Amino acid sequence: MDNGLESYSDQDGKSPSQLLDTTLRDGSYAVDFQLEPNFVRGLLHDIDACGLDYVEIGHGIGAEAERAGHTACNIELAEWSRLANEELIQTPWGIFAQPSFTRLSTLKWMCQEGMGFVRIGMEAHKIAANLDYLETALSHCKTVFLAIMKTNNTPKPQLENIVRKVPREISGIYVVDSCGTMLPADVRSYIDIFSADFGTVGFHGHDNLGLANANSLEAIAAGARIIDGSLHGIGRGGGNAATELLAGILTKLEFGKHDFRTLSKLAEHCRDSMDVIQNDRLMQVMGGVVGVHSSLFPAVDKVSEKYMVDSMELMKCASKLAMYELKEHDLYAAATKILETNCNHKSIMVNI
């Protein structure tokens, strides 16, 4: 193999990377979790022949997110299961779960119904309290991935110690760029941390800074074995890496088992068929620059307007004050600190 492709290969000269499409999970954020069942059926049918390795479906936040007060998906889990079983003949399907609201009994039931994998998402600092959840999920499901949400929020030395406690029986562990803030060098460093203890590492990139595809390529070069995308990059906030482009990139690297041509047509179909909610582009970019998750943007707007402070300055200050993941109370504390600093500065200027 030439043209520098060796760095993207495993020892056998073959691509280690698999593609997971999350259009019908992460993409549901962009339509407030409301997906037309016939659209879902058709997309599942067409995507099944494209050579993808995994297809993720269901509520964007995770199965049973409505139990935590989130807007319910209009398609219930039993219907998701039926549609996936009927239309996905060649491709394993799975869901996203969070321990705070996805019941283990639900995971067990869905595996009995034909679910091929589950991805359990949580922030790194919550792993220790949920080891029993992971262990039980492993007893119910053959393929369990752990997705460490907002991976970059935890200092790397601490992250290394945390992931060592994760059961080695899991099928893989994910670096998740939830805020779309990582640069390629960041992606490589996190992949290296996880690769030291786990044979399979995945990468899920968001596109706030337009780097989701480039970061996915860097993840492949660093040894990631599973890469996520959604058709046309449709997803939460700034969107995701684009499945059809990732398929094309792998083809260019001569690892092309994925049908990027059909996937590209399906991406156009999603773009034209999904009534995507428009987002604030400036806020998405600022969130990517500072490293603030899109779920906090409404609170950022509210606090910055109430205290008349700049949104960017507010996010920067709050990020420094936050312990692990930034919360709304950190924004209020940051606004107070900014106002106090400004007042002190004005007093100094008057005295001068």
ROVEXMAR-974996 format. One record per residue (C-alpha): residue number from 1; residue in one letter; chain; x, y, z. Coordinates in Angstrom, 2 decimals, m for minus. Each point is the difference from the previous one (the first is absolute). Layout:
N
r pos->NUM	code->A	unit->A	px->X	py->Y	pz->Z
...
***
This chain:
352
r pos->1	code->M	unit->A	px->0.00	py->0.00	pz->0.00
r pos->2	code->D	unit->A	px->1.39	py->3.42	pz->m0.90
r pos->3	code->N	unit->A	px->m0.82	py->3.71	pz->0.18
r pos->4	code->G	unit->A	px->0.44	py->m0.05	pz->3.77
r pos->5	code->L	unit->A	px->m2.97	py->m2.28	pz->0.55
r pos->6	code->E	unit->A	px->1.95	py->m2.31	pz->2.30
r pos->7	code->S	unit->A	px->m0.72	py->2.26	pz->2.97
r pos->8	code->Y	unit->A	px->m3.71	py->m0.74	pz->m0.39
r pos->9	code->S	unit->A	px->0.42	py->m3.79	pz->m0.13
r pos->10	code->D	unit->A	px->0.24	py->m2.73	pz->2.57
r pos->11	code->Q	unit->A	px->2.78	py->m2.59	pz->m0.11
r pos->12	code->D	unit->A	px->m1.74	py->m1.90	pz->m2.80
r pos->13	code->G	unit->A	px->m0.16	py->3.08	pz->m2.20
r pos->14	code->K	unit->A	px->m3.77	py->0.17	pz->0.31
r pos->15	code->S	unit->A	px->m2.15	py->2.78	pz->1.39
r pos->16	code->P	unit->A	px->m0.79	py->m0.58	pz->3.66
r pos->17	code->S	unit->A	px->m2.77	py->2.58	pz->m0.17
r pos->18	code->Q	unit->A	px->m3.70	py->m0.71	pz->0.03
r pos->19	code->L	unit->A	px->m2.75	py->2.53	pz->m0.63
r pos->20	code->L	unit->A	px->m2.92	py->0.55	pz->2.34
r pos->21	code->D	unit->A	px->m2.84	py->2.11	pz->m1.37
r pos->22	code->T	unit->A	px->m1.98	py->1.95	pz->2.57
r pos->23	code->T	unit->A	px->m2.36	py->1.96	pz->m2.27
r pos->24	code->L	unit->A	px->m3.07	py->m1.53	pz->1.62
r pos->25	code->R	unit->A	px->1.30	py->0.65	pz->3.52
r pos->26	code->D	unit->A	px->2.24	py->3.09	pz->0.17
r pos->27	code->G	unit->A	px->m1.80	py->1.41	pz->m3.05
r pos->28	code->S	unit->A	px->m3.28	py->m0.02	pz->1.93
r pos->29	code->Y	unit->A	px->1.28	py->2.95	pz->2.07
r pos->30	code->A	unit->A	px->m0.29	py->2.13	pz->m3.12
r pos->31	code->V	unit->A	px->m3.75	py->m0.71	pz->m0.31
r pos->32	code->D	unit->A	px->m0.89	py->0.12	pz->3.71
r pos->33	code->F	unit->A	px->m0.11	py->m3.83	pz->0.07
r pos->34	code->Q	unit->A	px->m2.97	py->m0.13	pz->m2.39
r pos->35	code->L	unit->A	px->0.66	py->m2.34	pz->m2.96
r pos->36	code->E	unit->A	px->m2.59	py->m1.10	pz->m2.56
r pos->37	code->P	unit->A	px->m0.26	py->m3.83	pz->0.25
r pos->38	code->N	unit->A	px->m0.16	py->m0.54	pz->m3.77
r pos->39	code->F	unit->A	px->3.15	py->2.11	pz->m0.42
r pos->40	code->V	unit->A	px->1.70	py->m2.13	pz->2.66
r pos->41	code->R	unit->A	px->m1.11	py->m3.22	pz->m1.65
r pos->42	code->G	unit->A	px->1.23	py->1.09	pz->m3.43
r pos->43	code->L	unit->A	px->3.34	py->1.24	pz->1.29
r pos->44	code->L	unit->A	px->0.63	py->m3.19	pz->1.96
r pos->45	code->H	unit->A	px->m0.83	py->m2.07	pz->m3.08
r pos->46	code->D	unit->A	px->2.31	py->1.96	pz->m2.28
r pos->47	code->I	unit->A	px->2.88	py->0.37	pz->2.42
r pos->48	code->D	unit->A	px->0.11	py->m3.73	pz->0.70
r pos->49	code->A	unit->A	px->1.74	py->m0.73	pz->m3.33
r pos->50	code->C	unit->A	px->2.72	py->2.65	pz->0.42
r pos->51	code->G	unit->A	px->2.56	py->m2.07	pz->1.87
r pos->52	code->L	unit->A	px->m0.28	py->1.84	pz->3.32
r pos->53	code->D	unit->A	px->1.10	py->m1.87	pz->3.09
r pos->54	code->Y	unit->A	px->m2.52	py->1.40	pz->2.48
r pos->55	code->V	unit->A	px->m3.19	py->2.07	pz->m0.10
r pos->56	code->E	unit->A	px->m1.15	py->1.85	pz->3.11
r pos->57	code->I	unit->A	px->m3.66	py->0.90	pz->0.43
r pos->58	code->G	unit->A	px->m2.39	py->1.52	pz->2.54
r pos->59	code->H	unit->A	px->m0.15	py->3.05	pz->2.22
r pos->60	code->G	unit->A	px->2.95	py->2.35	pz->m0.48
r pos->61	code->I	unit->A	px->0.68	py->0.44	pz->3.70
r pos->62	code->G	unit->A	px->m0.45	py->m3.70	pz->0.68
r pos->63	code->A	unit->A	px->m2.67	py->m2.62	pz->0.42
r pos->64	code->E	unit->A	px->m2.73	py->1.03	pz->2.47
r pos->65	code->A	unit->A	px->1.28	py->3.59	pz->0.18
r pos->66	code->E	unit->A	px->m3.58	py->1.09	pz->0.62
r pos->67	code->R	unit->A	px->0.36	py->m1.54	pz->3.48
r pos->68	code->A	unit->A	px->2.41	py->2.86	pz->0.75
r pos->69	code->G	unit->A	px->m2.40	py->2.65	pz->m1.28
r pos->70	code->H	unit->A	px->1.30	py->0.28	pz->m3.56
r pos->71	code->T	unit->A	px->m2.31	py->0.26	pz->m3.01
r pos->72	code->A	unit->A	px->m1.13	py->m3.49	pz->m0.93
r pos->73	code->C	unit->A	px->0.78	py->m1.47	pz->m3.39
r pos->74	code->N	unit->A	px->m3.18	py->m0.57	pz->m2.02
r pos->75	code->I	unit->A	px->1.14	py->m3.56	pz->m0.79
r pos->76	code->E	unit->A	px->m0.10	py->m2.32	pz->3.00
r pos->77	code->L	unit->A	px->2.71	py->m2.57	pz->0.68
r pos->78	code->A	unit->A	px->m2.17	py->m2.94	pz->m1.03
r pos->79	code->E	unit->A	px->m0.62	py->1.66	pz->m3.37
r pos->80	code->W	unit->A	px->3.69	py->0.82	pz->m0.44
r pos->81	code->S	unit->A	px->0.80	py->m3.64	pz->0.65
r pos->82	code->R	unit->A	px->m2.61	py->m1.22	pz->m2.48
r pos->83	code->L	unit->A	px->1.13	py->2.37	pz->m2.76
r pos->84	code->A	unit->A	px->3.66	py->m0.85	pz->0.49
r pos->85	code->N	unit->A	px->m0.60	py->m3.75	pz->0.02
r pos->86	code->E	unit->A	px->m2.10	py->0.17	pz->m3.14
r pos->87	code->E	unit->A	px->2.32	py->2.26	pz->m2.04
r pos->88	code->L	unit->A	px->3.54	py->m0.65	pz->1.24
r pos->89	code->I	unit->A	px->0.90	py->m3.45	pz->m1.24
r pos->90	code->Q	unit->A	px->3.78	py->0.39	pz->m0.36
r pos->91	code->T	unit->A	px->0.79	py->2.75	pz->2.52
r pos->92	code->P	unit->A	px->m0.08	py->m0.26	pz->3.81
r pos->93	code->W	unit->A	px->m2.13	py->2.65	pz->1.69
r pos->94	code->G	unit->A	px->0.22	py->1.48	pz->3.45
r pos->95	code->I	unit->A	px->m0.97	py->2.85	pz->2.29
r pos->96	code->F	unit->A	px->1.63	py->2.60	pz->2.24
r pos->97	code->A	unit->A	px->m0.59	py->m0.29	pz->3.74
r pos->98	code->Q	unit->A	px->0.72	py->2.08	pz->3.08
r pos->99	code->P	unit->A	px->0.00	py->m1.54	pz->3.50
r pos->100	code->S	unit->A	px->m1.96	py->2.91	pz->1.47
r pos->101	code->F	unit->A	px->m3.16	py->m0.88	pz->m1.92
r pos->102	code->T	unit->A	px->0.44	py->m3.11	pz->m2.21
r pos->103	code->R	unit->A	px->m1.12	py->m3.03	pz->1.99
r pos->104	code->L	unit->A	px->2.10	py->m3.15	pz->m0.12
r pos->105	code->S	unit->A	px->m3.18	py->m1.99	pz->m0.43
r pos->106	code->T	unit->A	px->m0.61	py->1.96	pz->m3.20
r pos->107	code->L	unit->A	px->3.45	py->m0.91	pz->m1.33
r pos->108	code->K	unit->A	px->m0.63	py->m3.65	pz->0.80
r pos->109	code->W	unit->A	px->m3.37	py->0.06	pz->m1.75
r pos->110	code->M	unit->A	px->1.38	py->1.72	pz->m3.11
r pos->111	code->C	unit->A	px->2.85	py->m2.49	pz->m0.29
r pos->112	code->Q	unit->A	px->m2.57	py->m2.78	pz->0.15
r pos->113	code->E	unit->A	px->m1.87	py->1.83	pz->m2.78
r pos->114	code->G	unit->A	px->3.03	py->m0.06	pz->m2.31
r pos->115	code->M	unit->A	px->2.10	py->3.02	pz->0.97
r pos->116	code->G	unit->A	px->3.62	py->m0.64	pz->m0.95
r pos->117	code->F	unit->A	px->1.82	py->2.56	pz->2.14
r pos->118	code->V	unit->A	px->m0.44	py->2.76	pz->2.55
r pos->119	code->R	unit->A	px->2.10	py->3.08	pz->0.60
r pos->120	code->I	unit->A	px->m0.06	py->1.21	pz->3.57
r pos->121	code->G	unit->A	px->0.83	py->3.67	pz->0.33
r pos->122	code->M	unit->A	px->1.19	py->1.82	pz->3.10
r pos->123	code->E	unit->A	px->2.52	py->2.61	pz->1.05
r pos->124	code->A	unit->A	px->3.29	py->m1.36	pz->1.32
r pos->125	code->H	unit->A	px->m0.60	py->1.12	pz->3.60
r pos->126	code->K	unit->A	px->m3.21	py->m2.06	pz->0.13
r pos->127	code->I	unit->A	px->1.61	py->m3.30	pz->m0.99
r pos->128	code->A	unit->A	px->0.96	py->m1.13	pz->3.51
r pos->129	code->A	unit->A	px->m3.60	py->0.35	pz->1.21
r pos->130	code->N	unit->A	px->m1.33	py->m1.98	pz->m2.97
r pos->131	code->L	unit->A	px->2.35	py->m2.99	pz->m0.18
r pos->132	code->D	unit->A	px->m2.83	py->m2.29	pz->1.15
r pos->133	code->Y	unit->A	px->m2.16	py->1.35	pz->m2.84
r pos->134	code->L	unit->A	px->2.73	py->m0.87	pz->m2.51
r pos->135	code->E	unit->A	px->0.49	py->m3.47	pz->1.49
r pos->136	code->T	unit->A	px->m3.72	py->m0.77	pz->m0.15
r pos->137	code->A	unit->A	px->m0.29	py->1.35	pz->m3.54
r pos->138	code->L	unit->A	px->2.79	py->m2.40	pz->m0.99
r pos->139	code->S	unit->A	px->m2.03	py->m2.89	pz->1.40
r pos->140	code->H	unit->A	px->m2.98	py->1.03	pz->m2.16
r pos->141	code->C	unit->A	px->1.68	py->1.11	pz->m3.23
r pos->142	code->K	unit->A	px->2.74	py->m1.68	pz->m2.00
r pos->143	code->T	unit->A	px->1.43	py->3.26	pz->m1.38
r pos->144	code->V	unit->A	px->0.30	py->2.96	pz->2.39
r pos->145	code->F	unit->A	px->1.93	py->3.17	pz->m0.79
r pos->146	code->L	unit->A	px->0.79	py->2.75	pz->2.50
r pos->147	code->A	unit->A	px->m0.14	py->3.54	pz->m1.39
r pos->148	code->I	unit->A	px->1.74	py->2.52	pz->2.25
r pos->149	code->M	unit->A	px->m2.03	py->3.12	pz->m0.65
r pos->150	code->K	unit->A	px->1.81	py->3.35	pz->0.03
r pos->151	code->T	unit->A	px->3.28	py->m1.92	pz->0.11
r pos->152	code->N	unit->A	px->2.09	py->3.16	pz->0.04
r pos->153	code->N	unit->A	px->m1.60	py->1.25	pz->3.25
r pos->154	code->T	unit->A	px->2.13	py->m2.35	pz->2.11
r pos->155	code->P	unit->A	px->3.76	py->0.62	pz->0.39
r pos->156	code->K	unit->A	px->1.92	py->m2.73	pz->m1.81
r pos->157	code->P	unit->A	px->1.91	py->m1.42	pz->2.99
r pos->158	code->Q	unit->A	px->m3.27	py->m0.33	pz->1.90
r pos->159	code->L	unit->A	px->m1.72	py->m1.48	pz->m3.04
r pos->160	code->E	unit->A	px->2.65	py->m2.71	pz->m0.23
r pos->161	code->N	unit->A	px->m0.67	py->m1.05	pz->3.58
r pos->162	code->I	unit->A	px->m3.77	py->0.02	pz->m0.47
r pos->163	code->V	unit->A	px->m0.10	py->m2.19	pz->m3.10
r pos->164	code->R	unit->A	px->2.19	py->m2.63	pz->1.65
r pos->165	code->K	unit->A	px->m3.02	py->m0.87	pz->2.15
r pos->166	code->V	unit->A	px->m2.20	py->m0.73	pz->m3.02
r pos->167	code->P	unit->A	px->m0.73	py->m3.73	pz->m0.50
r pos->168	code->R	unit->A	px->2.30	py->m1.42	pz->m2.68
r pos->169	code->E	unit->A	px->m2.92	py->m2.08	pz->m1.28
r pos->170	code->I	unit->A	px->m1.52	py->3.01	pz->m1.76
r pos->171	code->S	unit->A	px->0.20	py->m0.09	pz->m3.79
r pos->172	code->G	unit->A	px->1.60	py->3.43	pz->m0.30
r pos->173	code->I	unit->A	px->0.38	py->3.47	pz->1.46
r pos->174	code->Y	unit->A	px->m0.75	py->3.31	pz->m1.73
r pos->175	code->V	unit->A	px->1.72	py->3.35	pz->m0.14
r pos->176	code->V	unit->A	px->m2.92	py->2.45	pz->m0.35
r pos->177	code->D	unit->A	px->0.57	py->3.57	pz->m1.17
r pos->178	code->S	unit->A	px->m3.37	py->1.14	pz->1.31
r pos->179	code->C	unit->A	px->0.77	py->3.71	pz->m0.34
r pos->180	code->G	unit->A	px->1.69	py->m0.20	pz->m3.39
r pos->181	code->T	unit->A	px->3.05	py->1.60	pz->1.59
r pos->182	code->M	unit->A	px->2.80	py->m2.51	pz->m0.63
r pos->183	code->L	unit->A	px->2.86	py->0.53	pz->m2.42
r pos->184	code->P	unit->A	px->1.60	py->m3.01	pz->m1.73
r pos->185	code->A	unit->A	px->2.86	py->m0.11	pz->2.50
r pos->186	code->D	unit->A	px->m2.55	py->m0.17	pz->2.84
r pos->187	code->V	unit->A	px->m1.76	py->m2.91	pz->m1.67
r pos->188	code->R	unit->A	px->3.24	py->m1.94	pz->m0.34
r pos->189	code->S	unit->A	px->0.96	py->0.56	pz->3.63
r pos->190	code->Y	unit->A	px->m3.36	py->m1.29	pz->1.26
r pos->191	code->I	unit->A	px->0.08	py->m3.00	pz->m2.34
r pos->192	code->D	unit->A	px->3.47	py->m0.80	pz->1.38
r pos->193	code->I	unit->A	px->m1.29	py->0.14	pz->3.58
r pos->194	code->F	unit->A	px->m2.82	py->m2.44	pz->m0.67
r pos->195	code->S	unit->A	px->2.00	py->m2.30	pz->m2.30
r pos->196	code->A	unit->A	px->2.36	py->m0.79	pz->2.86
r pos->197	code->D	unit->A	px->m2.75	py->m1.98	pz->1.75
r pos->198	code->F	unit->A	px->m2.60	py->m0.85	pz->m2.66
r pos->199	code->G	unit->A	px->0.37	py->m1.81	pz->m3.31
r pos->200	code->T	unit->A	px->m2.87	py->1.88	pz->m1.64
r pos->201	code->V	unit->A	px->m0.26	py->3.77	pz->0.16
r pos->202	code->G	unit->A	px->m2.67	py->2.04	pz->m1.77
r pos->203	code->F	unit->A	px->m0.30	py->3.68	pz->m0.85
r pos->204	code->H	unit->A	px->m3.12	py->2.17	pz->m0.16
r pos->205	code->G	unit->A	px->0.66	py->3.48	pz->m1.36
r pos->206	code->H	unit->A	px->m2.13	py->3.12	pz->m0.15
r pos->207	code->D	unit->A	px->0.53	py->2.66	pz->m2.63
r pos->208	code->N	unit->A	px->m0.18	py->3.36	pz->1.81
r pos->209	code->L	unit->A	px->3.38	py->1.00	pz->m1.41
r pos->210	code->G	unit->A	px->m0.32	py->m1.93	pz->m3.26
r pos->211	code->L	unit->A	px->2.49	py->m2.63	pz->1.18
r pos->212	code->A	unit->A	px->m2.19	py->m3.06	pz->0.57
r pos->213	code->N	unit->A	px->1.12	py->m1.75	pz->m3.20
r pos->214	code->A	unit->A	px->3.65	py->0.99	pz->0.42
r pos->215	code->N	unit->A	px->m0.08	py->m1.11	pz->3.63
r pos->216	code->S	unit->A	px->m1.54	py->m3.31	pz->m1.06
r pos->217	code->L	unit->A	px->2.84	py->m0.50	pz->m2.49
r pos->218	code->E	unit->A	px->2.51	py->0.74	pz->2.77
r pos->219	code->A	unit->A	px->m1.80	py->m2.48	pz->2.24
r pos->220	code->I	unit->A	px->0.37	py->m2.66	pz->m2.69
r pos->221	code->A	unit->A	px->3.71	py->0.77	pz->m0.33
r pos->222	code->A	unit->A	px->0.35	py->m0.21	pz->3.79
r pos->223	code->G	unit->A	px->m1.57	py->m3.46	pz->0.05
r pos->224	code->A	unit->A	px->m3.71	py->0.57	pz->0.61
r pos->225	code->R	unit->A	px->m1.99	py->m2.97	pz->m1.23
r pos->226	code->I	unit->A	px->m3.49	py->1.53	pz->m0.10
r pos->227	code->I	unit->A	px->m0.88	py->3.42	pz->m1.42
r pos->228	code->D	unit->A	px->m3.42	py->1.65	pz->0.32
r pos->229	code->G	unit->A	px->m1.81	py->2.09	pz->m2.54
r pos->230	code->S	unit->A	px->m3.47	py->1.07	pz->m1.04
r pos->231	code->L	unit->A	px->m1.29	py->0.56	pz->m3.50
r pos->232	code->H	unit->A	px->0.66	py->3.57	pz->m1.12
r pos->233	code->G	unit->A	px->1.48	py->0.50	pz->3.48
r pos->234	code->I	unit->A	px->m3.50	py->0.59	pz->1.42
r pos->235	code->G	unit->A	px->0.08	py->m0.04	pz->3.78
r pos->236	code->R	unit->A	px->0.05	py->1.96	pz->3.20
r pos->237	code->G	unit->A	px->1.36	py->3.54	pz->0.01
r pos->238	code->G	unit->A	px->2.73	py->0.38	pz->m2.59
r pos->239	code->G	unit->A	px->m0.76	py->m3.45	pz->m1.40
r pos->240	code->N	unit->A	px->2.21	py->m3.06	pz->m0.40
r pos->241	code->A	unit->A	px->2.57	py->m1.41	pz->m2.35
r pos->242	code->A	unit->A	px->m1.78	py->m0.92	pz->m3.24
r pos->243	code->T	unit->A	px->m0.44	py->m3.74	pz->m0.56
r pos->244	code->E	unit->A	px->0.15	py->0.30	pz->m3.78
r pos->245	code->L	unit->A	px->3.23	py->2.00	pz->0.19
r pos->246	code->L	unit->A	px->1.59	py->m2.43	pz->2.43
r pos->247	code->A	unit->A	px->m0.93	py->m2.81	pz->m2.38
r pos->248	code->G	unit->A	px->1.61	py->1.95	pz->m2.84
r pos->249	code->I	unit->A	px->3.13	py->0.65	pz->2.05
r pos->250	code->L	unit->A	px->0.36	py->m3.70	pz->0.81
r pos->251	code->T	unit->A	px->m0.45	py->m0.80	pz->m3.68
r pos->252	code->K	unit->A	px->2.74	py->2.50	pz->m0.90
r pos->253	code->L	unit->A	px->2.21	py->m1.76	pz->2.54
r pos->254	code->E	unit->A	px->m0.73	py->m3.21	pz->m1.89
r pos->255	code->F	unit->A	px->m2.10	py->m1.42	pz->2.81
r pos->256	code->G	unit->A	px->m3.24	py->0.51	pz->m1.87
r pos->257	code->K	unit->A	px->m2.59	py->m2.60	pz->0.94
r pos->258	code->H	unit->A	px->m2.56	py->2.71	pz->0.69
r pos->259	code->D	unit->A	px->m2.25	py->1.19	pz->m2.84
r pos->260	code->F	unit->A	px->0.72	py->3.74	pz->0.15
r pos->261	code->R	unit->A	px->m2.00	py->0.64	pz->m3.18
r pos->262	code->T	unit->A	px->m3.27	py->m1.33	pz->1.39
r pos->263	code->L	unit->A	px->0.75	py->1.57	pz->3.36
r pos->264	code->S	unit->A	px->0.47	py->3.37	pz->m1.73
r pos->265	code->K	unit->A	px->m3.41	py->m0.33	pz->m1.63
r pos->266	code->L	unit->A	px->m1.53	py->m0.93	pz->3.34
r pos->267	code->A	unit->A	px->1.69	py->3.06	pz->1.56
r pos->268	code->E	unit->A	px->m1.77	py->2.20	pz->m2.56
r pos->269	code->H	unit->A	px->m3.25	py->m1.79	pz->0.79
r pos->270	code->C	unit->A	px->0.46	py->0.74	pz->3.72
r pos->271	code->R	unit->A	px->0.85	py->3.63	pz->m0.72
r pos->272	code->D	unit->A	px->m3.17	py->0.41	pz->m2.06
r pos->273	code->S	unit->A	px->m2.31	py->m2.07	pz->2.21
r pos->274	code->M	unit->A	px->0.93	py->0.96	pz->3.55
r pos->275	code->D	unit->A	px->m1.42	py->3.29	pz->1.27
r pos->276	code->V	unit->A	px->3.19	py->0.95	pz->1.81
r pos->277	code->I	unit->A	px->m0.21	py->2.62	pz->2.73
r pos->278	code->Q	unit->A	px->2.29	py->2.91	pz->m0.76
r pos->279	code->N	unit->A	px->2.67	py->0.74	pz->2.58
r pos->280	code->D	unit->A	px->2.02	py->3.08	pz->0.93
r pos->281	code->R	unit->A	px->3.19	py->m0.35	pz->m2.04
r pos->282	code->L	unit->A	px->1.93	py->2.53	pz->2.07
r pos->283	code->M	unit->A	px->m0.89	py->m1.79	pz->3.21
r pos->284	code->Q	unit->A	px->1.06	py->m3.35	pz->m1.47
r pos->285	code->V	unit->A	px->3.39	py->1.39	pz->m1.00
r pos->286	code->M	unit->A	px->0.51	py->1.73	pz->3.34
r pos->287	code->G	unit->A	px->m0.93	py->m3.25	pz->1.74
r pos->288	code->G	unit->A	px->2.60	py->m1.81	pz->m2.06
r pos->289	code->V	unit->A	px->2.68	py->2.58	pz->0.74
r pos->290	code->V	unit->A	px->m0.63	py->0.06	pz->3.75
r pos->291	code->G	unit->A	px->m1.11	py->m3.62	pz->0.40
r pos->292	code->V	unit->A	px->m3.58	py->0.55	pz->1.18
r pos->293	code->H	unit->A	px->m2.71	py->m2.52	pz->m0.83
r pos->294	code->S	unit->A	px->m2.99	py->1.09	pz->m2.07
r pos->295	code->S	unit->A	px->m2.42	py->m1.08	pz->2.75
r pos->296	code->L	unit->A	px->1.21	py->3.05	pz->1.97
r pos->297	code->F	unit->A	px->m0.59	py->2.54	pz->m2.78
r pos->298	code->P	unit->A	px->m3.54	py->1.01	pz->1.10
r pos->299	code->A	unit->A	px->1.30	py->0.61	pz->3.51
r pos->300	code->V	unit->A	px->2.96	py->1.98	pz->m1.39
r pos->301	code->D	unit->A	px->m2.43	py->2.23	pz->m1.90
r pos->302	code->K	unit->A	px->m2.19	py->0.46	pz->3.08
r pos->303	code->V	unit->A	px->2.81	py->0.84	pz->2.40
r pos->304	code->S	unit->A	px->1.92	py->2.25	pz->m2.41
r pos->305	code->E	unit->A	px->m3.17	py->1.98	pz->m0.70
r pos->306	code->K	unit->A	px->m1.00	py->0.23	pz->3.67
r pos->307	code->Y	unit->A	px->3.40	py->1.24	pz->1.15
r pos->308	code->M	unit->A	px->0.93	py->1.76	pz->m3.24
r pos->309	code->V	unit->A	px->3.30	py->m1.82	pz->m0.38
r pos->310	code->D	unit->A	px->1.62	py->m1.26	pz->m3.19
r pos->311	code->S	unit->A	px->m0.92	py->m3.63	pz->m0.82
r pos->312	code->M	unit->A	px->3.55	py->m0.98	pz->m0.91
r pos->313	code->E	unit->A	px->1.43	py->1.56	pz->3.16
r pos->314	code->L	unit->A	px->m2.72	py->m1.70	pz->2.04
r pos->315	code->M	unit->A	px->0.76	py->m3.45	pz->m1.43
r pos->316	code->K	unit->A	px->3.75	py->0.41	pz->0.49
r pos->317	code->C	unit->A	px->m0.40	py->1.06	pz->3.61
r pos->318	code->A	unit->A	px->m2.56	py->m2.71	pz->0.79
r pos->319	code->S	unit->A	px->2.24	py->m2.68	pz->m1.53
r pos->320	code->K	unit->A	px->2.77	py->0.97	pz->2.41
r pos->321	code->L	unit->A	px->m2.36	py->m0.16	pz->2.96
r pos->322	code->A	unit->A	px->m1.68	py->m3.31	pz->m0.93
r pos->323	code->M	unit->A	px->0.81	py->m3.27	pz->1.72
r pos->324	code->Y	unit->A	px->0.07	py->m2.61	pz->m2.79
r pos->325	code->E	unit->A	px->m3.11	py->0.84	pz->m2.04
r pos->326	code->L	unit->A	px->m1.22	py->3.57	pz->m0.21
r pos->327	code->K	unit->A	px->m3.40	py->0.60	pz->1.62
r pos->328	code->E	unit->A	px->m2.43	py->2.92	pz->m0.09
r pos->329	code->H	unit->A	px->1.00	py->1.10	pz->3.49
r pos->330	code->D	unit->A	px->3.56	py->0.43	pz->m1.29
r pos->331	code->L	unit->A	px->m1.32	py->2.54	pz->m2.50
r pos->332	code->Y	unit->A	px->m1.64	py->2.04	pz->2.76
r pos->333	code->A	unit->A	px->3.17	py->m0.15	pz->2.08
r pos->334	code->A	unit->A	px->2.02	py->1.08	pz->m3.04
r pos->335	code->A	unit->A	px->m2.33	py->2.93	pz->m0.71
r pos->336	code->T	unit->A	px->0.35	py->1.20	pz->3.59
r pos->337	code->K	unit->A	px->3.78	py->m0.30	pz->m0.18
r pos->338	code->I	unit->A	px->0.16	py->1.91	pz->m3.30
r pos->339	code->L	unit->A	px->m2.14	py->2.83	pz->1.40
r pos->340	code->E	unit->A	px->2.10	py->0.20	pz->3.16
r pos->341	code->T	unit->A	px->3.19	py->0.10	pz->m2.06
r pos->342	code->N	unit->A	px->m1.40	py->2.73	pz->m2.24
r pos->343	code->C	unit->A	px->m1.10	py->2.06	pz->3.02
r pos->344	code->N	unit->A	px->3.42	py->m0.31	pz->1.61
r pos->345	code->H	unit->A	px->1.65	py->1.00	pz->m3.26
r pos->346	code->K	unit->A	px->m2.20	py->3.09	pz->m0.26
r pos->347	code->S	unit->A	px->0.79	py->0.96	pz->3.61
r pos->348	code->I	unit->A	px->3.72	py->m0.23	pz->m0.69
r pos->349	code->M	unit->A	px->m0.37	py->2.16	pz->m3.11
r pos->350	code->V	unit->A	px->m1.94	py->2.66	pz->1.97
r pos->351	code->N	unit->A	px->2.67	py->0.09	pz->2.73
r pos->352	code->I	unit->A	px->2.70	py->0.42	pz->m2.63
***
